[in-house]
Amino acid sequence: MIRFVVSPDRVLVPDLGARLPGRGIWLSAVGDVVETARTRGGFARAARGPVSVPQDLLSGLQVALLRRIGEQLGLARRAGQAVAGYTKAREWLERGRASLVVQAADGSVEERQRLLGGWTGPVVAPLEAAALGGIFGRDHAVHVAVAPGQLAERIRLESERLAGLRTPPGELNAGDRGRAGRSKVQAGR
């Protein structure tokens, strides 16, 4: 779910951290749902009045989530809670030090599978190799292991939200379709 608030000048503002003051409008983190609410007046109904909704809301949300994921990975790296590279990531997986694996979205499928080698924990792929590498001071990185903790959980959550927003129309599975249908737009605190 993604929270939105309405500013004093009646402009819709995404509240990805769910910390801004005001009455929240909660929306499923699914691209179809966001676009439908934007084009069919769902935000105005939930806000009980006219609301100015940006035309590029969906792309703006994706950019903001990518930035948040990069920031969280940077914090994890500086705190010693994340390592990049096949050898280091594999070592963390084998020793049980990792609770999350972040892989480059444009990395080789075979290479990504080779790293996992039976590991059953969560795996996300929100960033491309160049962006992932930039966080770790490299030209590119395909594999990152993240230690257990709040940073790993935030990275996983933000990556799942981003994946939902990137889902092409009509490709929701039955479970996602049910959640999206039940929670399209909800207003509340």
Contacts in CASP RR format, 6 or more apart in sequence:
PFRMAT RR
TARGET T0000
AUTHOR 0000-0000-0000
METHOD contacts of the structure
MODEL  1
MIRFVVSPDRVLVPDLGARLPGRGIWLSAVGDVVETARTRGGFARAARGP
VSVPQDLLSGLQVALLRRIGEQLGLARRAGQAVAGYTKAREWLERGRASL
VVQAADGSVEERQRLLGGWTGPVVAPLEAAALGGIFGRDHAVHVAVAPGQ
LAERIRLESERLAGLRTPPGELNAGDRGRAGRSKVQAGR
1 26 0 8 1.000
1 27 0 8 1.000
1 28 0 8 1.000
1 29 0 8 1.000
1 183 0 8 1.000
2 14 0 8 1.000
2 15 0 8 1.000
2 16 0 8 1.000
2 26 0 8 1.000
2 27 0 8 1.000
2 28 0 8 1.000
2 29 0 8 1.000
2 34 0 8 1.000
2 61 0 8 1.000
2 161 0 8 1.000
3 14 0 8 1.000
3 15 0 8 1.000
3 16 0 8 1.000
3 17 0 8 1.000
3 18 0 8 1.000
3 20 0 8 1.000
3 24 0 8 1.000
3 25 0 8 1.000
3 26 0 8 1.000
3 27 0 8 1.000
4 12 0 8 1.000
4 13 0 8 1.000
4 14 0 8 1.000
4 15 0 8 1.000
4 24 0 8 1.000
4 25 0 8 1.000
4 26 0 8 1.000
4 27 0 8 1.000
4 43 0 8 1.000
5 12 0 8 1.000
5 13 0 8 1.000
5 15 0 8 1.000
5 20 0 8 1.000
5 21 0 8 1.000
5 22 0 8 1.000
5 23 0 8 1.000
5 24 0 8 1.000
5 25 0 8 1.000
6 12 0 8 1.000
6 13 0 8 1.000
6 22 0 8 1.000
6 23 0 8 1.000
6 25 0 8 1.000
6 47 0 8 1.000
6 51 0 8 1.000
7 13 0 8 1.000
9 52 0 8 1.000
10 47 0 8 1.000
10 49 0 8 1.000
10 50 0 8 1.000
10 51 0 8 1.000
10 52 0 8 1.000
11 51 0 8 1.000
11 52 0 8 1.000
12 25 0 8 1.000
12 43 0 8 1.000
12 47 0 8 1.000
12 51 0 8 1.000
12 52 0 8 1.000
12 53 0 8 1.000
12 54 0 8 1.000
12 57 0 8 1.000
13 20 0 8 1.000
14 57 0 8 1.000
14 60 0 8 1.000
14 61 0 8 1.000
14 64 0 8 1.000
15 24 0 8 1.000
16 61 0 8 1.000
16 64 0 8 1.000
16 65 0 8 1.000
16 68 0 8 1.000
16 158 0 8 1.000
22 189 0 8 1.000
23 47 0 8 1.000
23 187 0 8 1.000
23 188 0 8 1.000
23 189 0 8 1.000
24 187 0 8 1.000
24 188 0 8 1.000
24 189 0 8 1.000
25 43 0 8 1.000
25 46 0 8 1.000
25 47 0 8 1.000
25 185 0 8 1.000
25 186 0 8 1.000
25 187 0 8 1.000
25 188 0 8 1.000
26 183 0 8 1.000
26 185 0 8 1.000
26 186 0 8 1.000
26 187 0 8 1.000
26 188 0 8 1.000
27 33 0 8 1.000
27 34 0 8 1.000
27 37 0 8 1.000
27 183 0 8 1.000
27 184 0 8 1.000
27 185 0 8 1.000
27 186 0 8 1.000
28 34 0 8 1.000
28 179 0 8 1.000
28 180 0 8 1.000
28 181 0 8 1.000
28 183 0 8 1.000
28 184 0 8 1.000
29 160 0 8 1.000
29 161 0 8 1.000
29 164 0 8 1.000
29 165 0 8 1.000
30 164 0 8 1.000
30 165 0 8 1.000
30 167 0 8 1.000
30 172 0 8 1.000
30 176 0 8 1.000
30 180 0 8 1.000
31 58 0 8 1.000
31 164 0 8 1.000
31 165 0 8 1.000
31 166 0 8 1.000
31 167 0 8 1.000
31 169 0 8 1.000
32 167 0 8 1.000
32 169 0 8 1.000
32 170 0 8 1.000
32 172 0 8 1.000
32 180 0 8 1.000
33 180 0 8 1.000
33 181 0 8 1.000
33 184 0 8 1.000
34 57 0 8 1.000
34 58 0 8 1.000
34 61 0 8 1.000
34 165 0 8 1.000
35 57 0 8 1.000
35 58 0 8 1.000
36 42 0 8 1.000
36 184 0 8 1.000
37 43 0 8 1.000
37 184 0 8 1.000
37 185 0 8 1.000
38 53 0 8 1.000
38 57 0 8 1.000
38 58 0 8 1.000
41 53 0 8 1.000
42 184 0 8 1.000
42 185 0 8 1.000
43 51 0 8 1.000
43 53 0 8 1.000
43 185 0 8 1.000
44 50 0 8 1.000
44 51 0 8 1.000
45 185 0 8 1.000
46 185 0 8 1.000
46 186 0 8 1.000
46 187 0 8 1.000
47 187 0 8 1.000
48 187 0 8 1.000
54 60 0 8 1.000
58 165 0 8 1.000
61 165 0 8 1.000
62 162 0 8 1.000
62 165 0 8 1.000
62 166 0 8 1.000
65 126 0 8 1.000
65 158 0 8 1.000
65 161 0 8 1.000
65 162 0 8 1.000
65 165 0 8 1.000
66 126 0 8 1.000
66 127 0 8 1.000
66 131 0 8 1.000
66 162 0 8 1.000
68 158 0 8 1.000
69 126 0 8 1.000
69 127 0 8 1.000
69 155 0 8 1.000
69 158 0 8 1.000
69 159 0 8 1.000
69 162 0 8 1.000
70 127 0 8 1.000
70 131 0 8 1.000
70 135 0 8 1.000
72 151 0 8 1.000
72 154 0 8 1.000
72 155 0 8 1.000
72 158 0 8 1.000
73 82 0 8 1.000
73 102 0 8 1.000
73 132 0 8 1.000
73 135 0 8 1.000
73 144 0 8 1.000
73 146 0 8 1.000
73 155 0 8 1.000
74 82 0 8 1.000
74 135 0 8 1.000
75 151 0 8 1.000
76 82 0 8 1.000
76 146 0 8 1.000
76 147 0 8 1.000
76 151 0 8 1.000
76 152 0 8 1.000
76 155 0 8 1.000
77 84 0 8 1.000
77 135 0 8 1.000
77 136 0 8 1.000
79 151 0 8 1.000
80 147 0 8 1.000
81 146 0 8 1.000
81 147 0 8 1.000
81 149 0 8 1.000
81 151 0 8 1.000
81 152 0 8 1.000
82 102 0 8 1.000
82 136 0 8 1.000
82 144 0 8 1.000
82 145 0 8 1.000
82 146 0 8 1.000
82 147 0 8 1.000
82 151 0 8 1.000
83 89 0 8 1.000
83 92 0 8 1.000
83 144 0 8 1.000
83 145 0 8 1.000
84 132 0 8 1.000
84 133 0 8 1.000
84 135 0 8 1.000
84 136 0 8 1.000
84 138 0 8 1.000
84 141 0 8 1.000
84 143 0 8 1.000
84 144 0 8 1.000
85 141 0 8 1.000
85 142 0 8 1.000
85 143 0 8 1.000
85 144 0 8 1.000
86 111 0 8 1.000
86 115 0 8 1.000
86 142 0 8 1.000
86 143 0 8 1.000
88 145 0 8 1.000
89 98 0 8 1.000
89 101 0 8 1.000
89 115 0 8 1.000
89 143 0 8 1.000
89 144 0 8 1.000
89 145 0 8 1.000
90 115 0 8 1.000
90 143 0 8 1.000
92 98 0 8 1.000
92 145 0 8 1.000
92 147 0 8 1.000
93 101 0 8 1.000
93 115 0 8 1.000
93 116 0 8 1.000
93 119 0 8 1.000
93 145 0 8 1.000
97 145 0 8 1.000
97 147 0 8 1.000
98 119 0 8 1.000
98 145 0 8 1.000
98 146 0 8 1.000
98 147 0 8 1.000
98 148 0 8 1.000
99 121 0 8 1.000
99 122 0 8 1.000
99 146 0 8 1.000
99 147 0 8 1.000
99 148 0 8 1.000
99 149 0 8 1.000
99 152 0 8 1.000
100 121 0 8 1.000
100 122 0 8 1.000
100 123 0 8 1.000
100 124 0 8 1.000
100 145 0 8 1.000
100 146 0 8 1.000
100 152 0 8 1.000
100 155 0 8 1.000
100 156 0 8 1.000
101 115 0 8 1.000
101 116 0 8 1.000
101 119 0 8 1.000
101 121 0 8 1.000
101 122 0 8 1.000
101 123 0 8 1.000
101 124 0 8 1.000
101 143 0 8 1.000
101 144 0 8 1.000
101 145 0 8 1.000
101 146 0 8 1.000
102 123 0 8 1.000
102 124 0 8 1.000
102 125 0 8 1.000
102 126 0 8 1.000
102 127 0 8 1.000
102 132 0 8 1.000
102 143 0 8 1.000
102 144 0 8 1.000
102 145 0 8 1.000
102 146 0 8 1.000
102 155 0 8 1.000
102 159 0 8 1.000
103 112 0 8 1.000
103 115 0 8 1.000
103 123 0 8 1.000
103 124 0 8 1.000
103 125 0 8 1.000
103 142 0 8 1.000
103 143 0 8 1.000
103 144 0 8 1.000
104 112 0 8 1.000
104 125 0 8 1.000
104 127 0 8 1.000
104 128 0 8 1.000
104 129 0 8 1.000
104 132 0 8 1.000
104 140 0 8 1.000
104 141 0 8 1.000
104 142 0 8 1.000
104 143 0 8 1.000
105 125 0 8 1.000
105 126 0 8 1.000
105 127 0 8 1.000
105 128 0 8 1.000
106 128 0 8 1.000
106 129 0 8 1.000
107 129 0 8 1.000
107 142 0 8 1.000
108 142 0 8 1.000
111 142 0 8 1.000
112 125 0 8 1.000
112 142 0 8 1.000
112 143 0 8 1.000
115 143 0 8 1.000
116 123 0 8 1.000
122 156 0 8 1.000
124 155 0 8 1.000
124 156 0 8 1.000
124 159 0 8 1.000
124 160 0 8 1.000
124 163 0 8 1.000
125 159 0 8 1.000
126 158 0 8 1.000
126 159 0 8 1.000
126 162 0 8 1.000
126 163 0 8 1.000
129 140 0 8 1.000
129 141 0 8 1.000
129 142 0 8 1.000
130 139 0 8 1.000
130 140 0 8 1.000
132 140 0 8 1.000
132 141 0 8 1.000
132 142 0 8 1.000
132 144 0 8 1.000
133 139 0 8 1.000
133 140 0 8 1.000
133 141 0 8 1.000
134 140 0 8 1.000
134 141 0 8 1.000
135 141 0 8 1.000
136 144 0 8 1.000
146 152 0 8 1.000
146 155 0 8 1.000
164 176 0 8 1.000
167 176 0 8 1.000
172 180 0 8 1.000
END
